[in-house]
Amino acid sequence: MPPLSKFLHSQLFFEVPHPVKSFSGQTVIVTGSNTGLGLEAARHFARLGAEKVILAVRNLAKGEAAAASIQETTGRKDAVAVWELDLASYASVERFAARVNGLARLDVLVGNAGLLTYDFVRAEENELMMTVNVVSTLLLAILLLPKLRETALRWQKETVLTFTGSLGHTQAEFPERKSRRILEDLADEKKARMHDRYVQFPGSNKEILSDALWPSSRYNVSKLIEVFLVRELADRVTSSKLPGNVVVSILNPGIADTEMARNVGWFHGKVLKVVFGIVGRTPEAASRTIVLAAGGGQETHGKYLDDGKVGE
């Protein structure tokens, strides 16, 4: 975790650069794009000339509303499509991937969708956040990796696979890492630590008593595992002898004032909303980090990106 001064400077005083790189002619998919960072990133992609921007969303009605918003602000009436994707269902992920594989090309895949909740719920035999934030997100990436390679090879270009991470991964308490069956242990409701009563703020050695001021322990664990798996995926892409240049990265958008806390209960949600409102970036400002990562560059391959540039 960066020192508190660095964290606050990044959040309050650093302006993430406005993306200017053209995505002309490209097909871009953004998961979790009916609201928040995903919506604003999709808006940027449309503004920057992407031929097709696919909003991969669980709720089609909300997705259509998001698409209408993008079309109104960019004037790109035919550039935005809404496709159903429920990351709580492996079958939905497989159907979505099959549909994408029917496209002529895929230039950028942004694994942005994520879930924050304090409730223990199972999906596909795992705890829900592990299914959505980790397993399904990586499953989709792996299923679409051949399409990204094919596009890179056919058009002699670099394609990009990037993921929206979280600063919360640095706060993860992860004793299950010693287990031989990590997902099974994390799916044990009796042992699950869905949120912590004590939280430690960036750069501080003091713990503060609160259920609400920092995202849940399980959410942080899910984002830590995502970092590990994305880096492993990048290493395997590097070592593979298959043709097609795919850049793989994961980014930290910072804290943003979004609807991310909508599933943590009324009280916790209200407190987090206040915190996000004080130190959080606007969704548009935070979304720039996604678009900058999607711009690729071999120097970003396998890297964790902070404030739109290679971090630690």
Secondary structure, DSSP 8 states (H G I E B T S, - for coil): ---HHHHHHHHHT----------BT-EEEEES-SSHHHHHHHHHHHHTTBSEEEEEES-HHHHHHHHHHHHHHH--TTTEEEEE--TT-HHHHHHHHHHHTTSS---EEEE------SS--EETTEEHHHIIIIIHHHHHHHHHHHHHHHHHHHTTSEEEEEEE--GGGGG---GGGG-SSHHHHHT-TTT---S-SEEE-TT-S-EEE-SSSS--HHHHHHHHHHHHHHHHHHHHHHH---SSEEEEEEEE---B-SSGGGGS-HHHHHHHHHHHHHH-B-HHHHHHHHHHHHT--GGGTTEEEETTEE--
